[in-house]
Amino acid sequence: MPEIECVPCYLCGSTDWRERYPATIPYEEAAADWSAYRCTSAGYGLHHTIVQCRQCGLVYTNPRWLGGEILHNYEVVEDDLYLQEREGRVLTFRHHLQPLQLVTGPPAGRRLLDVGCYTGVFVEIAADAGWDAWGVDPSSWAVGEARGAGLQVVEGTLASAGFPAEHFDVITMWDVIEHVSNPAFELREAHRLLRPGGTLVVHTMDIDSLFARTMGRRWPWLMEMHLYYFSQATLRQMVEQAGYQVISSAPQGRYTRMGYLVTRVRAFSRPVAWVMGRVVEAVHLQEVAVPINLGDLFTLYARKTPWAAESPAGPD
């Protein structure tokens, strides 16, 4: 069994926490299996112990696998179902790009980096819109798919990719910050790579949303691959500590195919999914993409300031 570790709060440095959700995966039985780290994993409700810092309120998994074990899973992960759900991703990222460009201005002659780009769907959307778009991702499989499509994607992480300082005008993190071992370190690395006045975009789950609070331990985003559960307040604090000025933070949904949505519902209720699936098949709606917004996903926009505060904890 891979080693586990306890970590401090990477927002305030405290080790004073309380258990918020007990583990639903026994540590002695769980293996570092990369299938749980697929973007399309249906492991809803399967997670290690989730705690909340008593000092600042940050919610995170603790204890957890060592950072190197987690990164290895992302390096070897493969996810063919993600390719089948491409149309929903394309619609989602086109939807995300519009408000982004209202903040950043026109793309001509400007360079964008998508962190955790996976197969490069957003890189492609941004490039088509006129950005000099790049991506970085640890998955060899995903990077191979992206490069096969002719996209500018580097295999690795922000720290290992070798990008020069102040190289990008915009850095995006769509559904990424909750997966990394040390989000404060990742935000500081992004700060280093952004040009003065550059824009950071972070999209993640909101554990303080009405839907999350109503669902409690049944909230679907409580999963093994998620290490951090930000609220808009805790993410704002961490971003500001890393040297940014927050521009805005608000809920933002996504699109998904009806056929794919049925597979997601099945993880919660097979009877409901069965009925839903029969209806979807009967009226041939499998490929129809629909907007989903339960208020528990949000996007934060921030601008790089000339300094970066020291995080209470260093890189993992």
N, C-alpha and C positions, 0 to 999 in steps of 0.2 A: 504494500500500500504506500502511495506517495506520502511524503511528510506534510504535516499541517503546521500552521503557525498562528499565533495571536498577533494582531497589529494594533498600533495606536490609532486614534482618530487623526486622519490626515488633513482635517480642517483646523482643529485647535490643539492637537498634540496630546490630548487627555487619554488616559487609560481607564477612565471612570465611565462605565457603560452599563446598561441594563438589557436583558434579553427582551426583544420585542416579538420575535417569532421563533419558536423552537425548531430545530432541524427536523426535516421530514425524510432526510437521507442519512442513515446511520454512517458515521465516519468510517467505522471499521468495515463496512460492506461496500461503500462507494469506491469506485475506481476512477482514476483520471482518464475518463473515456471521452475522446474528442467528439463523439456523436452528440453529447449534451451541449456542445459549444457551436453547433450549427446555427446560423441565423434563423433558420426555419424550425428549430427544435420545438417540439410540442411538450416539453417537460414542465408544464405549468404546475406550480405547487410543490415541485421537487427541489429542495434547496438545503443548504447547510444553515447553521444558526445565524439568525439575523439580529443584530443588536442596535441600540440607539445610544449615542453619546449623551451623557447626562449634562455635559457642559454646553454644547453648541447645538445638539439635536440631530447631527448627521447620522443617517441610518446606513449600516454596511454589514457585510458578511464577516463574522469573526467567531471562531477561528476559521481558516480556509487553507486551501492548498498553497504551497510555496509559489511565489510569482513565476519562477522558472517553469514549473509544471503547468501552470495556466497558460503561459505564453506558448509552450510546446504544443498544447492542444490546438491553439489557434494556428500554429504553423502547419499542422498536418490535417486540419479539418477539410472535408469535402462536402458539398451541399448541392446536389443536382436539383432538388426541389426548388431552390432559389432561382434557378434558371427558368423553371416552368412558370414562376410567378413574376417574370420580368415585366409584363405589361403593367401590373399594379405598381411596381417600383418606378417605372418610367413616369406614370401619371403622378405619383407622389413627389418625385424629385422635380418635375416640371412645376408642380404646385409650390414646392419649397423655393425654387429659384426666383420666382417673381418677387416676393417680399425681400429676399436677399439683395436683389439688384436695386431695390428702392433705397436700401441702406448704403450699399457700396457705390452706386452709380454705374455707368456703362462699363462693359468688360474690355473694350478695345485696348490692346497693349498691356493688359494686366494679368498677373499670374495667380492661380488659385490652387490650393492643395486640399484634397479630401482625405482625411485621416480615417483609416479603417474602411477603405473604399470597396472592399470585397471584390466583386467582379467588375467594378468600375462603371456602374450605371450612372451615378451622378457625375462622374468625370466625363462621360460621353455627353450627357445633357448639357453640362457647362461648356464643353468644347464646342458643341453645336451652336451655342448662344454667343460664341465669340471669345471665350476665356482661353488663355493658355493654361489648360487644365491638367493637373497632375494628381496622382493618387499614391497612397502607401498602404500596404496591408501585409500582415505576417503570413497569411495563408499561401503556400506555394500553388495550391490548386486554383485559388481565386485569382492570383496574379497571372497565372498561365492563361486563364480565360480572358482576362482583361487585355493582356498583351496580344493574344490571338485576335482580338477585335481592333488592334492597332492603337490602343490607348497608352498614354504615358503613365505607367504605374511601376512603382519600385517595391520590391519585396523587403519587408522589414518593419521597423517601428520608427517613430519620430526620432528617437535617439540613435538608432543604428543606420538609418537610411543615407546619412551623409550629406543632407542638404545644407547649403551655406547659410550663415546668419542673414537675417533681413532679406530673405529671398522671395517671399510671397506677400501679395496684397491682401489675400483672404485665405483663411484656414477654416475648413468646416469639419465638424465631428457629428455625423448623423448616427445616433444610437450607438455610440462608442464609449463615452466617458464612464458609463456604468460597468463596462467590462474590464477596464484596466486596473492593475494592481495598485497603482499610486496616481490617482487623478490629478493631484496637486502638481506632481512632477510633470505630467503630460501637458498641463496648462502652461507651465513655465517654459517647456520646450517649444510649444507653439508660439509663445511670446518672443523667444529668441529668433525664431524663423520668420516672424512677421516684420514687415517694414514699419517704420514709425507711422502711427495713425492707421495701421492695418486693422482689418476686421476679423474677429473670431465669432464663429457661429457654432453653438452647441445645442443639439436636440437630444432630449432624454425623457425618462419617465418622471412623473411628479407624485411622490408618495404622500404628499399632503393634499392632493386633489380630493374633491368630494367623492368621486368614484372609488379611489383607492381607500379612503377612510370608510366608506360604506361597505366595501367588499372585505376589508380586514385581511385575514389570512387566506381568503379565497381570491384575492386580487391576482390576476393571471401573471403579472410580471415578476412574481416571487419565484425565481428560477435559479438553478445552480450556476449558470453562466453570468448572472448579474451579481456583481460584488458591491455596488453602491446604489443607493436609492435616495436620490436627491429630492428635495423640495425646491421650489423656485428661490426660497430664501437662502438655503444652504449652498446651492450652486452659485448664487450671486456673491455670497461671501467668499467662496473659494476662488472665483474668477477675479474678484477685486484684490484678494491677497496676492494673486499671481501677476498683478500689474496691469489690469484692464479697467476701463470705465464702462460700466454696463449701459447700453443704449436702450434695450427693451427686453422684456421677458413675458411670453404669453403662450397659452395653449395652441397647439397646432396638430391637426390630425393627419391622416394618410389615406391612400386608396388601396383596395385589395380586391382580387377577383372573388366572385361569389363562390366558385368551386373551392378555392383555397380557404375562404372564410369557414366553410363547412368543416374542413379538416381541423381548423383551430377550435371550433365549438365542440368537436368530438372529445377534446381533452377534458372538457368540463362536464358534459352531459351527452352520453351516447344516444339516449332517446330523442333529445331535442335535435341533435345533429342528424339523426336518421330522418325525422320529419322534415327538417330544413332541406336535407339533401334530396329527398323525393320531390319536394316542391321545385327546387332549383333545376333538377333534371327534367321535370315534366314541362317546364316552360322554357327550357334551353337557356338558362342564365349562367351556366358555369363560367363563361369567359367574360361576363359583364363585370366591369370594375365599379365599385361603389365607394363613396367617401365614408370613412369611419372617424368619428371624433367624440370620445367619451370624456374629454377634458383632462386625461391623465398623462398626456404627452405634451411637452412644451419646448419652445425654441428660445434660446437666449442669444442676443446679439451684443457684442462688446467691442470696444476700440482699444488698441494697444496704447498705453501711456509710456512715457520715457523710462520708467523704472519698473522693476519686478521685485515684489516683497519676498522675503525668505519664507518658505513653507515650514511649518513646525516639524516636518519629517522629510527626509531625503528620498532619493529614488529607491525603488524596491529591488 
